[in-house]
Amino acid sequence: MPLTVRQFPCLSDNYGFIVRDDASGRTACVDTPDAAAVLKALAEAGWGLDLILNTHWHPDHAGGNAEIKAATGATVVGPAEVARISPLDRTVSDGDEAMLGETRFSVIGCGGHTLGHVAYFDAVSQTAFVGDTLFALGCGRVFEGTAEQMWTSLQKLAALPDDTTVYCAHEYTASNARFALSVDSDPALKARTDDIFAARGRGEPTVPTWIGLEKATNPFLRAPLIAGQAGRPDFEAFAAVRAAKDSFKG
């Protein structure tokens, strides 16, 4: 059944998402970066809220849980680590499911940015909410896990169908594009970055993205193919590219 997604900017560079299962009318928000912004988006849509789906514990993803739950009565669902800053009504991990009306979200464990990070994937609409694991032309910093764990997580997302719509949580794409051009000379990347810079110049979002597009152009998914990384174990190639991005000043 159709799934309606409304995306809106909040904080300095986050995106918030409210989601409606059109068959049942039940609604969710994915993460709670800014409680006021989420509640405003719900009011503008004329929606209530049944479910909060957290991807990880960071305050710009779960910090609005308490205020939004108090205002809406929504059930809070997320990985166990979210309990560090907010009570959970239900804990989920890799292989679990979260139902929103007739929409079945598969929970994909994708630790690395944080140890318990998860993504939510609806196979029917081919829609994925990936938090801070995968970005347009980027990926999250490896704060709590290892490079090997993060590479494994990225490969789980890369295995989704190429036309999967990917909602990532930050507008980092222009910065990611400048870095990508510094490490990868692939012509497809150059064409994509031209479009990105033009879109950002017009004030347009670069989220959502698509799995196939990221596999073709994202330097973190392409790490084993990038000059200087060929022949290394895949996760070591990824680690080298991630380290280069961490120190990149462009």
BALUMTOR-256552 format. One record per atom (N, C-alpha, C): x, z, y; residue in one letter. Coordinates in steps of 0.02 Angstrom, whole numbers, plus 50000, padded with zeros to 5 digits. Each point is the difference from the previous one (the first is absolute). Example, Ala and Ser with C-alpha at 12.3 -4.5 7.8 and 13.67 -1.06 7.14 Angstrom:
<sites>
SITE, xx, zz, yy, res
SITE, 50660, 50390, 49716, A
SITE, 49955, 50000, 50059, A
SITE, 50045, 50000, 50060, A
SITE, 49982, 49964, 50053, S
SITE, 50042, 50003, 50059, S
SITE, 49961, 50037, 50055, S
</sites>
This chain:
<sites>
SITE, xx, zz, yy, res
SITE, 50042, 50000, 49940, M
SITE, 49958, 50000, 50060, M
SITE, 50044, 50000, 50062, M
SITE, 49973, 49975, 50057, P
SITE, 50040, 49997, 50061, P
SITE, 50022, 50069, 50023, P
SITE, 50058, 50002, 50031, L
SITE, 50028, 50060, 50030, L
SITE, 50015, 49983, 50072, L
SITE, 49970, 50037, 50047, T
SITE, 50012, 49988, 50071, T
SITE, 50053, 50048, 50024, T
SITE, 50052, 49974, 50033, V
SITE, 50054, 50041, 50026, V
SITE, 50002, 49992, 50076, V
SITE, 50001, 50055, 50036, R
SITE, 50010, 49999, 50072, R
SITE, 50067, 50035, 50015, R
SITE, 50042, 49964, 50035, Q
SITE, 50068, 50023, 50017, Q
SITE, 50003, 50013, 50075, Q
SITE, 50035, 50054, 50019, F
SITE, 50006, 50016, 50071, F
SITE, 50067, 50033, 50013, F
SITE, 50030, 49988, 50058, P
SITE, 50064, 50032, 50016, P
SITE, 49989, 50072, 50022, P
SITE, 50049, 50042, 49985, C
SITE, 49998, 50070, 50023, C
SITE, 50071, 50027, 50002, C
SITE, 50007, 50059, 50032, L
SITE, 50066, 50029, 50013, L
SITE, 50044, 49947, 50033, L
SITE, 50065, 50001, 49989, S
SITE, 50042, 49952, 50035, S
SITE, 50004, 49933, 49964, S
SITE, 49998, 50001, 49933, D
SITE, 50007, 49937, 49963, D
SITE, 49964, 50001, 49933, D
SITE, 49956, 50049, 49989, N
SITE, 49962, 50003, 49938, N
SITE, 49940, 49954, 50002, N
SITE, 49975, 49983, 49941, Y
SITE, 49934, 49972, 49992, Y
SITE, 49957, 50049, 49960, Y
SITE, 49937, 50006, 50021, G
SITE, 49951, 50036, 49961, G
SITE, 49954, 49949, 49966, G
SITE, 49969, 50021, 49945, F
SITE, 49956, 49955, 49963, F
SITE, 49938, 50039, 49978, F
SITE, 49942, 49971, 50015, I
SITE, 49938, 50024, 49970, I
SITE, 49973, 49944, 49957, I
SITE, 49971, 50019, 49943, V
SITE, 49983, 49953, 49947, V
SITE, 49929, 50013, 49977, V
SITE, 49962, 49947, 49989, R
SITE, 49931, 50007, 49977, R
SITE, 49989, 49959, 49937, R
SITE, 49975, 50033, 49948, D
SITE, 49976, 49966, 49941, D
SITE, 49931, 49972, 50016, D
SITE, 49995, 49934, 50006, D
SITE, 49939, 49970, 50025, D
SITE, 49941, 50007, 49952, D
SITE, 50014, 50008, 49936, A
SITE, 49946, 50007, 49951, A
SITE, 49963, 50066, 50008, A
SITE, 50037, 50053, 50014, S
SITE, 49970, 50067, 50002, S
SITE, 49994, 50027, 50071, S
SITE, 50040, 49972, 50046, G
SITE, 50003, 50027, 50068, G
SITE, 50045, 50061, 50007, G
SITE, 50034, 50019, 49946, R
SITE, 50045, 50057, 50004, R
SITE, 50064, 49980, 50035, R
SITE, 50029, 50049, 50035, T
SITE, 50057, 49984, 50044, T
SITE, 50058, 50048, 49988, T
SITE, 50059, 49976, 50019, A
SITE, 50061, 50039, 49994, A
SITE, 50044, 49985, 50060, A
SITE, 50046, 50046, 50014, C
SITE, 50056, 49983, 50043, C
SITE, 50063, 50008, 49958, C
SITE, 50047, 49956, 50013, V
SITE, 50064, 50003, 49965, V
SITE, 50050, 50032, 50047, V
SITE, 50020, 50060, 49984, D
SITE, 50043, 50043, 50041, D
SITE, 49963, 50020, 50065, D
SITE, 50029, 50051, 50032, T
SITE, 49968, 50028, 50059, T
SITE, 50053, 50011, 50055, T
SITE, 50029, 49946, 50025, P
SITE, 50054, 50009, 50049, P
SITE, 49978, 50033, 50064, P
SITE, 49937, 49988, 50020, D
SITE, 49975, 50025, 50064, D
SITE, 49926, 50013, 49991, D
SITE, 49980, 50063, 49995, A
SITE, 49931, 50016, 49984, A
SITE, 49952, 49970, 50052, A
SITE, 50016, 50006, 50064, A
SITE, 49955, 49974, 50052, A
SITE, 49991, 49925, 49993, A
SITE, 50053, 49964, 49985, A
SITE, 49996, 49927, 49993, A
SITE, 49958, 49981, 49939, A
SITE, 50008, 50037, 49945, V
SITE, 49960, 49985, 49941, V
SITE, 49926, 50013, 50013, V
SITE, 49985, 50057, 50030, L
SITE, 49930, 50016, 50015, L
SITE, 49970, 49951, 50049, L
SITE, 50038, 49977, 50048, K
SITE, 49976, 49950, 50047, K
SITE, 49985, 49935, 49964, K
SITE, 50044, 49979, 49956, A
SITE, 49989, 49938, 49962, A
SITE, 49938, 50005, 49957, A
SITE, 49989, 50057, 49969, L
SITE, 49939, 50010, 49960, L
SITE, 49938, 49996, 50043, L
SITE, 50002, 50032, 50058, A
SITE, 49942, 49998, 50045, A
SITE, 49985, 49930, 50024, A
SITE, 50053, 49962, 50017, E
SITE, 49990, 49932, 50023, E
SITE, 49971, 49955, 49945, E
SITE, 50019, 50015, 49937, A
SITE, 49974, 49961, 49944, A
SITE, 49930, 50023, 49979, A
SITE, 49980, 50059, 50022, G
SITE, 49937, 50029, 49978, G
SITE, 50003, 50025, 49928, G
SITE, 50060, 50020, 49978, W
SITE, 50010, 50023, 49932, W
SITE, 50008, 50076, 49997, W
SITE, 49978, 50029, 49945, G
SITE, 50021, 50068, 49983, G
SITE, 50067, 49996, 49964, G
SITE, 50018, 50054, 49967, L
SITE, 50063, 49999, 49961, L
SITE, 49991, 50042, 49938, L
SITE, 50015, 49968, 49943, D
SITE, 49993, 50034, 49935, D
SITE, 50067, 50022, 49971, D
SITE, 50054, 49964, 50017, L
SITE, 50063, 50010, 49964, L
SITE, 50058, 49991, 50048, L
SITE, 50049, 50044, 49993, I
SITE, 50066, 49992, 50032, I
SITE, 50049, 49985, 49944, I
SITE, 50035, 49944, 50004, L
SITE, 50051, 49981, 49951, L
SITE, 50068, 50006, 50033, L
SITE, 50039, 50049, 49981, N
SITE, 50067, 50009, 50027, N
SITE, 50052, 49965, 49956, N
SITE, 50049, 49968, 50032, T
SITE, 50055, 49969, 49963, T
SITE, 50059, 50048, 49991, T
SITE, 50012, 50044, 50049, H
SITE, 50056, 50048, 49994, H
SITE, 49991, 50055, 50052, H
SITE, 50046, 50047, 50000, W
SITE, 49988, 50062, 50037, W
SITE, 50020, 49999, 50073, W
SITE, 50035, 49950, 50024, H
SITE, 50026, 50002, 50068, H
SITE, 49944, 50010, 50051, H
SITE, 50013, 50038, 50053, P
SITE, 49947, 50016, 50048, P
SITE, 49966, 49939, 50032, P
SITE, 50036, 49944, 50007, D
SITE, 49968, 49941, 50028, D
SITE, 49959, 49962, 49948, D
SITE, 49990, 50032, 49942, H
SITE, 49957, 49971, 49948, H
SITE, 49948, 50050, 49975, H
SITE, 50015, 50063, 50004, A
SITE, 49952, 50051, 49976, A
SITE, 49985, 50053, 50052, A
SITE, 50027, 49993, 50059, G
SITE, 49993, 50053, 50050, G
SITE, 49930, 50009, 50027, G
SITE, 49957, 49949, 49993, G
SITE, 49932, 50005, 50025, G
SITE, 49949, 50021, 49948, G
SITE, 50023, 50015, 49940, N
SITE, 49953, 50015, 49945, N
SITE, 49950, 50055, 50017, N
SITE, 50025, 50057, 50024, A
SITE, 49956, 50057, 50010, A
SITE, 49946, 49985, 50052, A
SITE, 50020, 49970, 50056, E
SITE, 49952, 49986, 50053, E
SITE, 49947, 49949, 49977, E
SITE, 50022, 49950, 49964, I
SITE, 49954, 49948, 49978, I
SITE, 49954, 50027, 49946, I
SITE, 50026, 50040, 49954, K
SITE, 49958, 50030, 49949, K
SITE, 49948, 50046, 50031, K
SITE, 50021, 50039, 50050, A
SITE, 49953, 50045, 50033, A
SITE, 49944, 49961, 50035, A
SITE, 50016, 49942, 50027, A
SITE, 49951, 49961, 50037, A
SITE, 49954, 49959, 49955, A
SITE, 50024, 49982, 49940, T
SITE, 49962, 49953, 49958, T
SITE, 49981, 50027, 49932, T
SITE, 50035, 50052, 49977, G
SITE, 49989, 50024, 49932, G
SITE, 50031, 49958, 49946, G
SITE, 50045, 49953, 50019, A
SITE, 50031, 49955, 49952, A
SITE, 50042, 50037, 49948, A
SITE, 50003, 49972, 49941, T
SITE, 50043, 50025, 49946, T
SITE, 50070, 49975, 50010, T
SITE, 50050, 50045, 49996, V
SITE, 50069, 49981, 50012, V
SITE, 50035, 49988, 49933, V
SITE, 50027, 49940, 49992, V
SITE, 50033, 49978, 49939, V
SITE, 50071, 49979, 50017, V
SITE, 50048, 50021, 49959, G
SITE, 50069, 49978, 50013, G
SITE, 50048, 50030, 49951, G
SITE, 50064, 49982, 50005, P
SITE, 50051, 50028, 49956, P
SITE, 50010, 50074, 50014, P
SITE, 50024, 50036, 49951, A
SITE, 50006, 50073, 50005, A
SITE, 50041, 50021, 50061, A
SITE, 50048, 49959, 50021, E
SITE, 50043, 50020, 50055, E
SITE, 49962, 50009, 50066, E
SITE, 49941, 49969, 50006, V
SITE, 49961, 50008, 50062, V
SITE, 49981, 50073, 50012, V
SITE, 49995, 50039, 49947, A
SITE, 49983, 50071, 50007, A
SITE, 50052, 50039, 50040, A
SITE, 50058, 49970, 50013, R
SITE, 50049, 50032, 50043, R
SITE, 49973, 50010, 50071, R
SITE, 49955, 49955, 50021, I
SITE, 49974, 50006, 50068, I
SITE, 49924, 50002, 50004, I
SITE, 49965, 49986, 49944, S
SITE, 49927, 49996, 50002, S
SITE, 49971, 50011, 49931, S
SITE, 49947, 50040, 49993, P
SITE, 49969, 50009, 49935, P
SITE, 49972, 49934, 49973, P
SITE, 50003, 49992, 49934, L
SITE, 49973, 49942, 49967, L
SITE, 49939, 50019, 49959, L
SITE, 49950, 49956, 49998, D
SITE, 49944, 50010, 49954, D
SITE, 50014, 49971, 49932, D
SITE, 50041, 49948, 49998, R
SITE, 50019, 49969, 49937, R
SITE, 50070, 49973, 50005, R
SITE, 50041, 50014, 49950, T
SITE, 50068, 49976, 49996, T
SITE, 50003, 49938, 49956, T
SITE, 50035, 49948, 50023, V
SITE, 50008, 49940, 49960, V
SITE, 50074, 49981, 49995, V
SITE, 50016, 49963, 49948, S
SITE, 50068, 49976, 49990, S
SITE, 49996, 49933, 49964, S
SITE, 50057, 49972, 49984, D
SITE, 50004, 49933, 49970, D
SITE, 49955, 49994, 49939, D
SITE, 49960, 49947, 50000, G
SITE, 49955, 49986, 49944, G
SITE, 49930, 50027, 50008, G
SITE, 49989, 50043, 50050, D
SITE, 49933, 50026, 50012, D
SITE, 49958, 49947, 50037, D
SITE, 49936, 50016, 50009, E
SITE, 49955, 49958, 50038, E
SITE, 49962, 50041, 50051, E
SITE, 49982, 49969, 50055, A
SITE, 49959, 50031, 50051, A
SITE, 49942, 49953, 50014, A
SITE, 49939, 50024, 49990, M
SITE, 49941, 49958, 50008, M
SITE, 49971, 50009, 50071, M
SITE, 49985, 49944, 50031, L
SITE, 49963, 49999, 50063, L
SITE, 49938, 49958, 49988, L
SITE, 49945, 50032, 49985, G
SITE, 49941, 49963, 49979, G
SITE, 50016, 49959, 49938, G
SITE, 49994, 49934, 50004, E
SITE, 50016, 49957, 49944, E
SITE, 50072, 49973, 50002, E
SITE, 50038, 50019, 50052, T
SITE, 50069, 49978, 50005, T
SITE, 50045, 50048, 49962, T
SITE, 50041, 49971, 49956, R
SITE, 50044, 50040, 49958, R
SITE, 50072, 49991, 50025, R
SITE, 50026, 50051, 50033, F
SITE, 50069, 49998, 50022, F
SITE, 50046, 50026, 49945, F
SITE, 50046, 49958, 49978, S
SITE, 50053, 50023, 49955, S
SITE, 50054, 50035, 50041, S
SITE, 50023, 50057, 49975, V
SITE, 50051, 50038, 50035, V
SITE, 50068, 49978, 49971, V
SITE, 50044, 49977, 50043, I
SITE, 50066, 49977, 49980, I
SITE, 50052, 50049, 50026, I
SITE, 50035, 50033, 49956, G
SITE, 50054, 50044, 50021, G
SITE, 50057, 49960, 50027, G
SITE, 50020, 50013, 50062, C
SITE, 50055, 49962, 50030, C
SITE, 50044, 50047, 50041, C
SITE, 50029, 50048, 49965, G
SITE, 50044, 50048, 50032, G
SITE, 50065, 49968, 50024, G
SITE, 50032, 50035, 50046, G
SITE, 50063, 49977, 50029, G
SITE, 50002, 50021, 50073, G
SITE, 49952, 49976, 50039, H
SITE, 49993, 50023, 50070, H
SITE, 49986, 50075, 49999, H
SITE, 49950, 50021, 49962, T
SITE, 49992, 50069, 49978, T
SITE, 49994, 49998, 49924, T
SITE, 50010, 50056, 49968, L
SITE, 50001, 50000, 49926, L
SITE, 49933, 49983, 49970, L
SITE, 49945, 50023, 50032, G
SITE, 49935, 49990, 49970, G
SITE, 49958, 49945, 50030, G
SITE, 50030, 49959, 50042, H
SITE, 49963, 49947, 50035, H
SITE, 49960, 49957, 49951, H
SITE, 49939, 49982, 50019, V
SITE, 49958, 49955, 49960, V
SITE, 49973, 49944, 50044, V
SITE, 49980, 49946, 49967, A
SITE, 49963, 49946, 50032, A
SITE, 49932, 49994, 49965, A
SITE, 49953, 49967, 50032, Y
SITE, 49933, 49990, 49973, Y
SITE, 49985, 49925, 49998, Y
SITE, 49980, 49976, 49941, F
SITE, 49990, 49928, 49989, F
SITE, 49932, 49987, 49970, F
SITE, 49961, 49957, 50033, D
SITE, 49936, 49977, 49973, D
SITE, 50010, 49930, 49972, D
SITE, 49995, 49993, 49934, A
SITE, 50013, 49936, 49967, A
SITE, 49947, 49948, 50015, A
SITE, 49938, 50021, 50014, V
SITE, 49946, 49952, 50011, V
SITE, 50010, 49963, 50066, V
SITE, 50012, 50037, 50053, S
SITE, 50011, 49969, 50065, S
SITE, 50074, 49983, 50011, S
SITE, 50043, 50021, 49954, Q
SITE, 50072, 49991, 50005, Q
SITE, 50025, 50026, 50067, Q
SITE, 49988, 50064, 50009, T
SITE, 50018, 50035, 50062, T
SITE, 50042, 50061, 49982, T
SITE, 50056, 50009, 50035, A
SITE, 50045, 50056, 49987, A
SITE, 50015, 50037, 50065, A
SITE, 49997, 50066, 49997, F
SITE, 50020, 50043, 50055, F
SITE, 50064, 50035, 49977, F
SITE, 50056, 49985, 50033, V
SITE, 50065, 50018, 49973, V
SITE, 50037, 50052, 50041, V
SITE, 49969, 50028, 50051, G
SITE, 50032, 50054, 50038, G
SITE, 50066, 49977, 50029, G
SITE, 50053, 50039, 49985, D
SITE, 50066, 49986, 50027, D
SITE, 50048, 49975, 49946, D
SITE, 49975, 49974, 49945, T
SITE, 50045, 49972, 49949, T
SITE, 50021, 49930, 50018, T
SITE, 49953, 49956, 50013, L
SITE, 50014, 49931, 50017, L
SITE, 49973, 49985, 50070, L
SITE, 50042, 49967, 50041, F
SITE, 49978, 49977, 50065, F
SITE, 50006, 49924, 50004, F
SITE, 49969, 49970, 50049, A
SITE, 50012, 49930, 50013, A
SITE, 50074, 49991, 50018, A
SITE, 50035, 49962, 49958, L
SITE, 50072, 49989, 50005, L
SITE, 50041, 50064, 49996, L
SITE, 49973, 50053, 49972, G
SITE, 50038, 50061, 49996, G
SITE, 49979, 50045, 49943, G
SITE, 50027, 50060, 50000, C
SITE, 49978, 50053, 49953, C
SITE, 50016, 50066, 50033, C
SITE, 49972, 50053, 49973, G
SITE, 50012, 50066, 50029, G
SITE, 50070, 50026, 49987, G
SITE, 50022, 50044, 50042, R
SITE, 50063, 50034, 49988, R
SITE, 49995, 50043, 49937, R
SITE, 50056, 50008, 49967, V
SITE, 50001, 50040, 49938, V
SITE, 50018, 50071, 50020, V
SITE, 49948, 50040, 50015, F
SITE, 50011, 50068, 50024, F
SITE, 50008, 50050, 49943, F
SITE, 49960, 49995, 49948, E
SITE, 49999, 50052, 49949, E
SITE, 50022, 49974, 49931, E
SITE, 49990, 49938, 49987, G
SITE, 50018, 49972, 49935, G
SITE, 50069, 49969, 49999, G
SITE, 50010, 49955, 49954, T
SITE, 50063, 49963, 49994, T
SITE, 49987, 49926, 50012, T
SITE, 50054, 49964, 50012, A
SITE, 49993, 49927, 50009, A
SITE, 49972, 49968, 49937, A
SITE, 50021, 50024, 49941, E
SITE, 49974, 49972, 49938, E
SITE, 49924, 50013, 49994, E
SITE, 49979, 50059, 50018, Q
SITE, 49928, 50016, 49998, Q
SITE, 49961, 49956, 50049, Q
SITE, 50026, 49991, 50060, M
SITE, 49966, 49959, 50049, M
SITE, 49997, 49927, 49978, M
SITE, 50054, 49975, 49972, W
SITE, 50000, 49931, 49975, W
SITE, 49948, 49991, 49945, W
SITE, 49996, 50049, 49955, T
SITE, 49949, 49997, 49947, T
SITE, 49930, 49999, 50030, T
SITE, 49989, 50040, 50052, S
SITE, 49935, 50003, 50033, S
SITE, 49983, 49933, 50033, S
SITE, 50049, 49970, 50033, L
SITE, 49988, 49936, 50031, L
SITE, 49984, 49946, 49948, L
SITE, 50032, 50004, 49942, Q
SITE, 49986, 49952, 49948, Q
SITE, 49929, 50007, 49972, Q
SITE, 49974, 50061, 49999, K
SITE, 49930, 50009, 49980, K
SITE, 49953, 49964, 50048, K
SITE, 50014, 50005, 50064, L
SITE, 49958, 49966, 50049, L
SITE, 50011, 49924, 49997, L
SITE, 50061, 49979, 49990, A
SITE, 50014, 49928, 49995, A
SITE, 49966, 49968, 49940, A
SITE, 49984, 50041, 49950, A
SITE, 49966, 49974, 49940, A
SITE, 49926, 49989, 50010, A
SITE, 49972, 50022, 50056, L
SITE, 49930, 49987, 50015, L
SITE, 49991, 49925, 50013, L
SITE, 49939, 49974, 49994, P
SITE, 49989, 49928, 50013, P
SITE, 50026, 49979, 50068, P
SITE, 50026, 49940, 50004, D
SITE, 50031, 49977, 50062, D
SITE, 49952, 50000, 50059, D
SITE, 49935, 49989, 49988, D
SITE, 49953, 49998, 50056, D
SITE, 49970, 50068, 50015, D
SITE, 50029, 50053, 49973, T
SITE, 49978, 50068, 50018, T
SITE, 50012, 50013, 50075, T
SITE, 49949, 50022, 50034, T
SITE, 50005, 50018, 50070, T
SITE, 50031, 50070, 50004, T
SITE, 50052, 50007, 50039, V
SITE, 50039, 50062, 50003, V
SITE, 49991, 50032, 50069, V
SITE, 49971, 50060, 50001, Y
SITE, 49993, 50038, 50061, Y
SITE, 50055, 50054, 50001, Y
SITE, 50050, 49989, 50041, C
SITE, 50053, 50049, 50009, C
SITE, 49987, 50039, 50064, C
SITE, 50032, 50057, 50007, A
SITE, 49977, 50050, 50047, A
SITE, 50032, 49999, 50069, A
SITE, 50047, 49954, 50011, H
SITE, 50034, 49999, 50065, H
SITE, 50011, 49929, 50024, H
SITE, 50003, 49992, 50065, E
SITE, 50017, 49937, 50032, E
SITE, 50075, 50000, 50015, E
SITE, 50038, 49988, 49946, Y
SITE, 50073, 49998, 50005, Y
SITE, 50027, 49928, 49994, Y
SITE, 49956, 49950, 49999, T
SITE, 50021, 49935, 49975, T
SITE, 50051, 49965, 50044, T
SITE, 49995, 50005, 50066, A
SITE, 50048, 49966, 50043, A
SITE, 50070, 50029, 49989, A
SITE, 50005, 50066, 49996, S
SITE, 50065, 50031, 49986, S
SITE, 50026, 49980, 49931, S
SITE, 49954, 50000, 49951, N
SITE, 50020, 49979, 49933, N
SITE, 50024, 49927, 50000, N
SITE, 49967, 49958, 50039, A
SITE, 50019, 49930, 50003, A
SITE, 50070, 49991, 50029, A
SITE, 50017, 50037, 50051, R
SITE, 50067, 49994, 50029, R
SITE, 50053, 50020, 49949, R
SITE, 49986, 50053, 49961, F
SITE, 50047, 50019, 49948, F
SITE, 50003, 49947, 49946, F
SITE, 49943, 49975, 49978, A
SITE, 49999, 49951, 49946, A
SITE, 50043, 49940, 50017, A
SITE, 49995, 49977, 50062, L
SITE, 50040, 49942, 50021, L
SITE, 50075, 50014, 49999, L
SITE, 50019, 50063, 50004, S
SITE, 50071, 50018, 49999, S
SITE, 50030, 49999, 49930, S
SITE, 49958, 50001, 49949, V
SITE, 50026, 50003, 49931, V
SITE, 49979, 49942, 49956, V
SITE, 49951, 49960, 50022, D
SITE, 49972, 49948, 49957, D
SITE, 49990, 49937, 50041, D
SITE, 50028, 49944, 49977, S
SITE, 49995, 49937, 50037, S
SITE, 49949, 49952, 49970, S
SITE, 49957, 50024, 49957, D
SITE, 49951, 49957, 49968, D
SITE, 49954, 49967, 50052, D
SITE, 49989, 49933, 49995, P
SITE, 49959, 49966, 50050, P
SITE, 49929, 50027, 50005, P
SITE, 49972, 50022, 49944, A
SITE, 49931, 50027, 50002, A
SITE, 49997, 50063, 50043, A
SITE, 50053, 50040, 49998, L
SITE, 50003, 50059, 50042, L
SITE, 50001, 49981, 50074, L
SITE, 50040, 49951, 50019, K
SITE, 50004, 49980, 50070, K
SITE, 49932, 49976, 50025, K
SITE, 49965, 49962, 49960, A
SITE, 49934, 49977, 50021, A
SITE, 49952, 50057, 50009, A
SITE, 50004, 50048, 49954, R
SITE, 49954, 50058, 50005, R
SITE, 50016, 50042, 50062, R
SITE, 50064, 50012, 50013, T
SITE, 50017, 50043, 50057, T
SITE, 49981, 49967, 50066, T
SITE, 50004, 49935, 50004, D
SITE, 49977, 49966, 50061, D
SITE, 49926, 50016, 50012, D
SITE, 49960, 49997, 49947, D
SITE, 49929, 50016, 50006, D
SITE, 49989, 50073, 50019, D
SITE, 50041, 50044, 49972, I
SITE, 49993, 50072, 50014, I
SITE, 50014, 50014, 50073, I
SITE, 50055, 49974, 50026, F
SITE, 50017, 50014, 50070, F
SITE, 49947, 49971, 50047, F
SITE, 49973, 49943, 49982, A
SITE, 49947, 49970, 50041, A
SITE, 49937, 50044, 49999, A
SITE, 49982, 50024, 49941, A
SITE, 49940, 50042, 49994, A
SITE, 50008, 50065, 50038, A
SITE, 50058, 50031, 49994, R
SITE, 50011, 50063, 50035, R
SITE, 50002, 49989, 50076, R
SITE, 50025, 49942, 50020, G
SITE, 50000, 49984, 50071, G
SITE, 49930, 49993, 50029, G
SITE, 49953, 49982, 49956, R
SITE, 49929, 49996, 50020, R
SITE, 49963, 50065, 49990, R
SITE, 50036, 50051, 49976, G
SITE, 49969, 50064, 49987, G
SITE, 49958, 50003, 49937, G
SITE, 50012, 49954, 49953, E
SITE, 49961, 49996, 49939, E
SITE, 50033, 50039, 49944, E
SITE, 49962, 50030, 49955, P
SITE, 50029, 50037, 49944, P
SITE, 50031, 49952, 49948, P
SITE, 50048, 50025, 49964, T
SITE, 50030, 49962, 49944, T
SITE, 49980, 50029, 49933, T
SITE, 49955, 50047, 50001, V
SITE, 49972, 50032, 49941, V
SITE, 49926, 49981, 49998, V
SITE, 49973, 49979, 49942, P
SITE, 50029, 50005, 49933, P
SITE, 50049, 49942, 49986, P
SITE, 50034, 50008, 49943, T
SITE, 50042, 49947, 49973, T
SITE, 49977, 49986, 49929, T
SITE, 50040, 49961, 49962, W
SITE, 49980, 49982, 49932, W
SITE, 50060, 50006, 49954, W
SITE, 49987, 50017, 49938, I
SITE, 50054, 50010, 49952, I
SITE, 50043, 49937, 49993, I
SITE, 49969, 49942, 49992, G
SITE, 50039, 49939, 49992, G
SITE, 50046, 49986, 50058, G
SITE, 49975, 50012, 50061, L
SITE, 50040, 49990, 50060, L
SITE, 50059, 50048, 50001, L
SITE, 49988, 50062, 49981, E
SITE, 50056, 50049, 49999, E
SITE, 50051, 49983, 49947, E
SITE, 49979, 49978, 49942, K
SITE, 50047, 49981, 49948, K
SITE, 50044, 49941, 50023, K
SITE, 49971, 49956, 50040, A
SITE, 50037, 49941, 50022, A
SITE, 50048, 50014, 50057, A
SITE, 49987, 50051, 50041, T
SITE, 50038, 50008, 50062, T
SITE, 50027, 50069, 50014, T
SITE, 49975, 50052, 49967, N
SITE, 50019, 50069, 50016, N
SITE, 50070, 50014, 49972, N
SITE, 50049, 50017, 50042, P
SITE, 50069, 50009, 49974, P
SITE, 50007, 50057, 49950, P
SITE, 49954, 50048, 50001, F
SITE, 50004, 50055, 49953, F
SITE, 49977, 49979, 49930, F
SITE, 49951, 49955, 49997, L
SITE, 49980, 49972, 49936, L
SITE, 50047, 49945, 49977, L
SITE, 50033, 49967, 50047, R
SITE, 50047, 49946, 49985, R
SITE, 50072, 50025, 49993, R
SITE, 50010, 50064, 50003, A
SITE, 50068, 50027, 50004, A
SITE, 50049, 49970, 49948, A
SITE, 49980, 49992, 49937, P
SITE, 50048, 49973, 49951, P
SITE, 50019, 49927, 50014, P
SITE, 49963, 49965, 50043, L
SITE, 50012, 49930, 50015, L
SITE, 50039, 49990, 50064, L
SITE, 50009, 50053, 50039, I
SITE, 50032, 49995, 50065, I
SITE, 50076, 49993, 49990, I
SITE, 50031, 49959, 50042, A
SITE, 50072, 49988, 49996, A
SITE, 50037, 50067, 50002, A
SITE, 50047, 50006, 49955, G
SITE, 50040, 50061, 49996, G
SITE, 49973, 50051, 49951, G
SITE, 49937, 49990, 49978, Q
SITE, 49970, 50047, 49954, Q
SITE, 49992, 49971, 49929, Q
SITE, 50009, 49935, 49994, A
SITE, 49991, 49968, 49934, A
SITE, 50048, 50029, 49949, A
SITE, 49974, 50012, 49941, G
SITE, 50042, 50026, 49946, G
SITE, 49999, 50076, 49994, G
SITE, 49975, 50034, 50051, R
SITE, 49996, 50073, 49996, R
SITE, 49935, 50019, 49965, R
SITE, 49997, 50059, 49969, P
SITE, 49936, 50023, 49975, P
SITE, 49948, 49998, 50056, P
SITE, 49938, 49983, 49983, D
SITE, 49950, 49988, 50051, D
SITE, 49991, 50060, 50047, D
SITE, 49998, 50061, 49972, F
SITE, 49987, 50057, 50043, F
SITE, 50061, 50014, 50044, F
SITE, 50060, 49982, 49978, E
SITE, 50058, 50009, 50043, E
SITE, 49999, 49949, 50057, E
SITE, 49978, 49939, 49986, A
SITE, 49992, 49951, 50054, A
SITE, 49949, 50025, 50050, A
SITE, 49944, 50027, 49975, F
SITE, 49950, 50029, 50045, F
SITE, 50031, 50056, 50042, F
SITE, 50037, 50045, 49967, A
SITE, 50029, 50057, 50036, A
SITE, 50046, 49977, 50056, A
SITE, 50037, 49946, 49988, A
SITE, 50045, 49975, 50052, A
SITE, 49961, 49973, 50060, A
SITE, 49946, 49964, 49986, V
SITE, 49959, 49973, 50055, V
SITE, 49965, 50057, 50037, V
SITE, 49976, 50050, 49963, R
SITE, 49967, 50057, 50033, R
SITE, 50050, 50038, 50043, R
SITE, 50062, 50009, 49977, A
SITE, 50050, 50035, 50040, A
SITE, 50016, 49960, 50063, A
SITE, 50002, 49934, 49994, A
SITE, 50014, 49958, 50058, A
SITE, 49944, 50007, 50052, A
SITE, 49938, 50003, 49976, K
SITE, 49944, 50009, 50047, K
SITE, 50003, 50068, 50033, K
SITE, 50019, 50052, 49964, D
SITE, 50002, 50067, 50028, D
SITE, 50048, 50005, 50058, D
SITE, 50053, 49959, 50000, S
SITE, 50049, 50002, 50054, S
SITE, 49994, 49942, 50048, S
SITE, 49949, 49958, 49992, F
SITE, 49993, 49941, 50041, F
SITE, 49979, 50019, 50071, F
SITE, 50031, 49970, 50050, K
SITE, 49987, 50017, 50070, K
SITE, 49966, 49944, 50038, K
SITE, 49982, 49946, 49967, G
SITE, 49973, 49942, 50035, G
SITE, 49927, 50008, 50019, G
</sites>
